[in-house]
């Protein structure tokens, strides 16, 4: 039963990976907007810019793992 439940959280295709990356991106931008409201000025913009960069790095890792998985 747990293995069937765990299979729901496995990313199997690039389409699923792009959906996950899109969701991460939306959350990161939303978090960045909160940073801009909490820390006006340069500090808020620096924190805002770090949020999408983290999504870019995670997205590259997700896509790389999907490509490796499909090559096997």
C-alpha positions in Angstrom: 0.0 0.0 0.0 2.8 2.4 0.9 4.6 1.7 -2.3 1.5 2.6 -4.4 1.2 5.8 -2.3 4.9 6.7 -2.8 4.6 6.2 -6.6 2.3 9.2 -6.7 5.2 11.5 -5.8 7.7 10.2 -8.4 8.2 12.5 -11.4 8.2 10.3 -14.5 8.1 12.6 -17.5 9.4 16.0 -18.5 5.8 17.3 -18.6 5.5 16.5 -14.9 8.9 18.0 -14.2 7.9 21.3 -15.9 4.6 21.3 -13.8 6.6 20.9 -10.6 9.1 23.6 -11.7 6.3 26.0 -12.6 4.7 25.5 -9.1 8.1 26.1 -7.5 8.5 29.2 -9.5 5.1 30.6 -8.5 5.9 29.9 -4.9 9.3 31.5 -5.1 8.0 34.7 -6.7 5.2 34.9 -4.1 7.8 34.6 -1.4 10.0 37.2 -3.1 7.0 39.6 -3.1 6.6 39.1 0.6 10.3 39.9 1.0 9.9 43.1 -0.9 7.1 44.2 1.4 9.0 43.2 4.6 12.4 44.6 3.5 11.9 47.6 1.2 14.9 48.7 -0.7 18.0 46.9 -1.9 17.8 44.1 0.8 14.3 43.1 -0.4 15.4 43.0 -4.0 18.4 40.9 -3.2 16.2 38.4 -1.3 13.6 38.5 -4.1 16.3 37.7 -6.7 17.6 34.7 -4.7 14.2 33.0 -4.6 13.9 32.4 -8.4 17.7 31.5 -8.7 17.0 28.6 -6.2 14.2 27.4 -8.5 16.5 27.6 -11.6 19.0 25.4 -9.8 16.4 22.9 -8.6 14.8 22.9 -12.0 18.0 22.0 -13.7 18.6 19.2 -11.2 15.1 17.8 -11.8 15.4 17.9 -15.5 18.8 16.4 -15.4 17.6 13.5 -13.3 14.6 12.9 -15.6 16.9 12.8 -18.7 19.2 10.3 -16.9 16.3 8.2 -15.8 14.9 8.1 -19.4 18.4 7.2 -20.8 18.5 4.0 -18.6 
